[in-house]
Amino acid sequence: MLDRGGTVLAGRYRVCELLGVGAMGSVWIAEQIVLRRKVVVKFHEESFAGASGKTAVARFMREARTLSSVRHRNVTELYEVGRTPSGEPYLILELLEGETLARRLTRDGTMSVAEALHVAIELSRGLEAVHAAGVLHRDIKPENIFLHEREGELIPKLLDFGLARPITTGERLTWSGSAVGTPGYMAPEQARGRTDLDGKADLFSLGVTLYEMLSGELPFRGETMSELLHAAASEDPIPLTVSRPDLAGPLADAVQTALARLPSERFADARAMRLALAAARSSVTSPVRTRARRNASTPPYR
């Protein structure tokens, strides 16, 4: 990976420091020189991609197109797309303050019911906008959710649209029959490698994430990626009330609906899920529970 510190992009952004490294790229903090505003730069790293370089670039640029088509407070904001003098693509994104949901759960185990529902309801709003733009995220999980803190307000943000694809066109950059997403969070039809997915696959993944926020566990058991894939594809999820009997009622019912094996039995869309969770919030009061995060999600299986 190149040391990009000090690099000036498009004459406007000076790269300052490395923030993190992902599967296909690096993320840096940069400064917008004139405004002295901090931003994030996401580079596609050619050396990471290997033989699948063209596919990786296509995914990277598809993420840019997706983010440019969705403007919503619960989706990370894209400012600009460009290429370095050597032709490497990069994205200029808003700088978020806070931490990922994954880090929060690893540290605290679970979240209070009120906070977990706030996160899930806000993310449902984000998914409404994403799906309305004709986009399927395909990788909703704690690692791809950022708990942005702004002026005392917690604003959950959807991150990483590298696996996103159009809902209606069926465009895909994977072989038919291969599972794309993260084991443990994928809907059954997604785990089986189906390509005719719709927004209900994202709602399933959000349901898994809410389940984990409340219980510290996943609704499926497995020690390996293959075991989690098999469980998601062929087993019923463990009811939330097994670990949280105190949540029996509207909230547990809403989670169970989101985790229905058949897409036709889940919520009709993100708005319906949001309304059901909002109704459940008014009926539930529960103390904060803390337990270790039992199944941290694995890197995306592609």
NORHU-V217965 format. One record per pair of residues at least 24 apart in sequence whose C-alpha atoms are under 7 Angstrom apart, sorted by sequence separation. I is the first residue (numbers start at 0). J is the second residue. D is the distance in Angstrom with one decimal. If there is no record, write none. Layout:
BEGIN
i:I j:J d:D
i:I j:J d:D
END
This chain:
BEGIN
i:23 j:47 d:5.5
i:136 j:160 d:6.0
i:138 j:162 d:6.7
i:23 j:48 d:6.1
i:137 j:162 d:6.1
i:235 j:260 d:6.9
i:136 j:162 d:6.5
i:137 j:163 d:5.8
i:169 j:195 d:6.8
i:250 j:276 d:6.8
i:136 j:163 d:4.3
i:135 j:163 d:5.4
i:136 j:164 d:6.8
i:214 j:242 d:6.4
i:134 j:163 d:6.6
i:135 j:164 d:5.5
i:210 j:239 d:6.7
i:214 j:243 d:6.7
i:250 j:279 d:5.0
i:134 j:164 d:5.7
i:135 j:165 d:6.0
i:166 j:196 d:7.0
i:249 j:279 d:5.1
i:134 j:165 d:4.5
i:135 j:166 d:5.6
i:166 j:197 d:5.7
i:133 j:165 d:5.6
i:134 j:166 d:5.3
i:122 j:155 d:6.5
i:133 j:166 d:5.4
i:121 j:155 d:6.5
i:133 j:167 d:6.6
i:183 j:217 d:6.9
i:183 j:219 d:6.5
i:118 j:155 d:5.9
i:190 j:228 d:5.8
i:101 j:141 d:4.5
i:100 j:141 d:4.8
i:101 j:142 d:4.9
i:190 j:231 d:6.5
i:191 j:232 d:5.9
i:99 j:141 d:6.8
i:100 j:142 d:6.3
i:138 j:180 d:5.1
i:182 j:224 d:5.7
i:190 j:232 d:5.5
i:99 j:142 d:6.0
i:137 j:180 d:5.9
i:138 j:181 d:6.4
i:0 j:44 d:6.9
i:43 j:87 d:6.5
i:100 j:144 d:5.6
i:140 j:184 d:6.6
i:183 j:227 d:5.3
i:187 j:231 d:5.2
i:188 j:232 d:6.8
i:210 j:254 d:6.9
i:43 j:88 d:5.9
i:99 j:144 d:5.7
i:100 j:145 d:5.8
i:182 j:227 d:5.4
i:183 j:228 d:6.6
i:186 j:231 d:6.7
i:187 j:232 d:4.3
i:0 j:46 d:6.9
i:42 j:88 d:6.3
i:43 j:89 d:6.2
i:99 j:145 d:4.2
i:100 j:146 d:6.2
i:182 j:228 d:5.3
i:185 j:231 d:7.0
i:42 j:89 d:4.5
i:98 j:145 d:5.8
i:99 j:146 d:5.7
i:41 j:89 d:5.4
i:42 j:90 d:6.7
i:73 j:121 d:6.7
i:98 j:146 d:5.5
i:183 j:231 d:6.6
i:206 j:254 d:5.7
i:40 j:89 d:6.6
i:41 j:90 d:5.1
i:73 j:122 d:6.3
i:97 j:146 d:5.8
i:98 j:147 d:6.9
i:40 j:90 d:5.6
i:41 j:91 d:6.6
i:97 j:147 d:5.0
i:40 j:91 d:4.7
i:74 j:125 d:6.1
i:96 j:147 d:5.3
i:97 j:148 d:5.6
i:206 j:257 d:5.2
i:39 j:91 d:5.7
i:40 j:92 d:6.2
i:73 j:125 d:4.9
i:95 j:147 d:5.7
i:96 j:148 d:5.6
i:206 j:258 d:6.0
i:38 j:91 d:6.8
i:39 j:92 d:5.0
i:38 j:92 d:6.0
i:39 j:93 d:5.9
i:71 j:125 d:6.5
i:203 j:257 d:5.2
i:38 j:93 d:5.2
i:39 j:94 d:5.3
i:202 j:257 d:6.1
i:203 j:258 d:5.2
i:38 j:94 d:4.8
i:37 j:94 d:6.5
i:71 j:128 d:6.8
i:69 j:128 d:6.6
i:69 j:129 d:6.1
i:135 j:197 d:6.8
i:139 j:201 d:6.5
i:69 j:132 d:6.6
i:135 j:198 d:6.0
i:199 j:262 d:6.1
i:68 j:132 d:6.7
i:137 j:201 d:6.0
i:140 j:204 d:6.8
i:136 j:201 d:6.6
i:139 j:204 d:5.5
i:139 j:205 d:6.2
i:199 j:265 d:6.9
i:141 j:208 d:6.6
i:202 j:269 d:6.7
i:130 j:198 d:6.3
i:140 j:208 d:6.0
i:199 j:268 d:6.7
i:198 j:268 d:6.9
i:187 j:260 d:6.3
i:8 j:83 d:6.9
i:215 j:290 d:6.2
i:215 j:291 d:6.3
i:216 j:292 d:6.1
i:215 j:292 d:4.7
i:216 j:293 d:5.3
i:217 j:294 d:6.4
i:215 j:293 d:6.3
i:216 j:294 d:6.1
i:73 j:154 d:6.7
i:75 j:156 d:5.8
i:73 j:155 d:5.8
i:74 j:156 d:4.9
i:75 j:157 d:6.1
i:73 j:156 d:4.4
i:74 j:157 d:4.8
i:75 j:158 d:6.0
i:73 j:157 d:6.1
i:74 j:158 d:6.8
i:119 j:209 d:6.3
i:115 j:209 d:6.6
i:115 j:212 d:5.9
i:62 j:160 d:5.0
i:115 j:213 d:6.7
i:62 j:161 d:5.1
i:62 j:163 d:6.9
i:112 j:213 d:6.6
i:59 j:161 d:5.9
i:110 j:212 d:5.5
i:58 j:161 d:5.5
i:109 j:212 d:5.1
i:110 j:213 d:6.0
i:58 j:162 d:6.8
i:109 j:213 d:5.6
i:109 j:214 d:6.1
i:109 j:215 d:5.2
i:108 j:215 d:5.4
i:182 j:297 d:7.0
i:181 j:297 d:6.6
i:181 j:298 d:6.6
i:54 j:172 d:6.8
i:181 j:299 d:4.5
i:182 j:300 d:7.0
i:180 j:299 d:5.4
i:181 j:300 d:5.6
i:180 j:300 d:5.8
i:179 j:300 d:6.0
i:180 j:301 d:6.5
i:179 j:301 d:4.8
i:178 j:301 d:6.4
i:127 j:269 d:5.3
i:126 j:269 d:6.2
i:127 j:270 d:6.3
i:123 j:269 d:5.4
i:123 j:270 d:6.8
i:123 j:273 d:5.5
i:120 j:273 d:5.2
i:120 j:276 d:6.5
i:116 j:276 d:6.8
i:116 j:280 d:6.7
i:113 j:280 d:7.0
i:112 j:285 d:6.3
i:111 j:286 d:6.6
i:111 j:287 d:4.5
i:110 j:287 d:6.5
i:111 j:288 d:6.7
i:110 j:288 d:6.9
i:109 j:288 d:6.2
i:109 j:289 d:5.2
i:108 j:289 d:5.1
i:109 j:290 d:6.3
i:107 j:289 d:6.1
i:108 j:290 d:4.5
i:108 j:291 d:4.5
i:108 j:292 d:4.9
i:105 j:291 d:6.9
i:105 j:292 d:5.6
i:104 j:292 d:6.3
END
